[in-house]
Amino acid sequence: MISQDAVAEEEKPTLQEKAAIKVDYYNVKKAALTLRALNHKLRQQLLKLIDEEKKITVTEIYVKLKLEQSVASQHLAILRKAGIVSTERDGKFIYYIVNHKRIEEINKFVGELVN
């Protein structure tokens, strides 16, 4: 015969049943891509150069950093997709500019994440 305590124990909801974990995996993935965009030595060099020059074309970037044009463009696209740099067209030239507001947001988020 099963004791009454055993029956009562079976009926108690488990911790997992009480509070299901709710994670917005889509936004977690977006955040990870943003952080990954910054966590790369070459992209950090690109960002530093763009910040020093205030605005700069992809041609100037790959010449100064001695890169292939395609490599510079691929890494700039990653930074642009993460919102870390933006572009500004002036005639036939496209200039890259650091998005300082976005950098501040990322720094604030990382600070909150690690503390």
N, C-alpha and C positions, 0 to 999 in steps of 0.2 A: 504494500500500500504506500502511496506517495504522501509525504507529510504536507501539511498546509503551508509550511515555510517554503518548501520547494516549489509549490504552485505559485505562491506569491512572488518568489524570486523570478520565475519565468515570465510573469506578467509585467515586471518593471521594464520601462523602456530603457534601452541602452543609451549611453552618452551620444552615440552617433545618431540615434533616432530622435533624440531631444533637439539637437541643433545640427542640421546638415551644414556642411561647409559650403559657403557661397563664395566663389572666386570668379571674377570676370576675366576669364582666360584670354579673351580678345585684347583687352586693355593691358593685361600682363605681357602679352606678346609684343604689343606696340611699345610698351615701356622698355622691354628688353632690347628691342631693335634700336631704340633711341640711345640707350646706354652703350650698346655694342658699337654704335656709330662713333661715339667718343673714345671708346676703349681700344684704340688702334693707333700705333705710333705714327704711321704715315698721315692719317687723318688729323692727328694732333699737330703735326708739322704744317699741314695745309691750313688748319685753323689759325695757327700762330702767324703764318705768313699773311693770310687774309686780314687778320686783325692789325698787324703792323702796317700794311699798305692801305688800310681802310676800305679800298675797293680795288679789285684786280681781275684781269681777264684770265681765262683758262690758259691761253698762250703764255702769258707772263708767269703763271704758276708753274707750268711744266718746264719752262726754260730755267727758271730760278732754282727749282728743286731737281733738275736733271732727270725728269721722268718722261716716259712715253706719254703722248697726248691721251691715248685711250685709258691708261692707268689713272691719270689725273682726273679725267672726266668721270670714270666709274666711281672713284672715291668722293668726288664732289657731288655726284648724284645721291650717294648714300647720306652725305651730310645734309643735302637739300631736302631729301625725303623725311629726314628726322627733324627738319625745321631749324637746324643749327646754323645753316647759311641760307641766304636768299639771293635772288638775282635781280639785276636792274639793267634794262636795255638802254643803250645810248647809241642811236644810229645802228650801225652794223655790229657793234660790240656789246657783249653781255658781260657785266661785271658781277663778281661774287662779293657779298658783304656778310659779315658776321651778324647773326641775329642775337644781340646781347640780351634781350628780354628772355628769349628761349634758354640761353645759357644760365641766366639767373633762376628760372623755373626749375631747370634740371639740377642745379646746385642745391636749391631748397629741398627738392624731392629727395635727393641723395642724402642730404643732411638728416632729414626726418627718417629715412629708411635705416640708416646706420646707428641712429641714437635711440 
